[in-house]
Amino acid sequence: MPSAPQRFGYYRRLSAKDRAIYRRSDAITSLALHDPPRVGLPCDAIEAALREDDRRAVQRASQALSRAVCEDLGVSVVPVRVLARRPADATGELHGLYERHEDGRTLIRVWMRTAAHERVVAFRTYLRTLVHELCHHLDYEHLRLADSYHTRGFFQRESSLVRQLRPAPETADEGEPRDPSPQLALPGFG
Ligand SMILES: [Zn+2]
């Protein structure tokens, strides 16, 4: 017997229109870069800058990676702003954020220090966060989805991009949230 599609719990609370977007997102499990080695070039600079705790250099290299991914896939380049310490509240730490405004402006914010201990985050964790936020941008501009949901397909696309940018045996940070919030649930970001 074929198993039912594995959808996150919040799917049930979506409208019929949003469920259709969710299902389209869920069905796309990878993104293919045209020239992965070239696109992944800034990864070395990101890794070095994190090691040296150089926020400006992390931002420069992150912006270069965003540009390379967006240009490779033929979409508008999303600016990246790298901030120091992650904001935290009772529900946990914010790692990154994708903003998309009605006037067309977009922005990715990523944090390079944990809130709890103010340590610089590990390179692969940082890369995954940046790629995660880029995937939200690509949902709108590359896949032409009307909204960007955290679906299993979304997390698979994120993994596929990380693997292309930095081929390496994946470690334990491969996990995904069990029942993540839909994207852009924060007030003011739509
Ligand atoms: Zn997200």
Residues whose N, C-alpha, C, O or C-beta is under 5 A from the ligand:
A	BS01	ZN	Q183
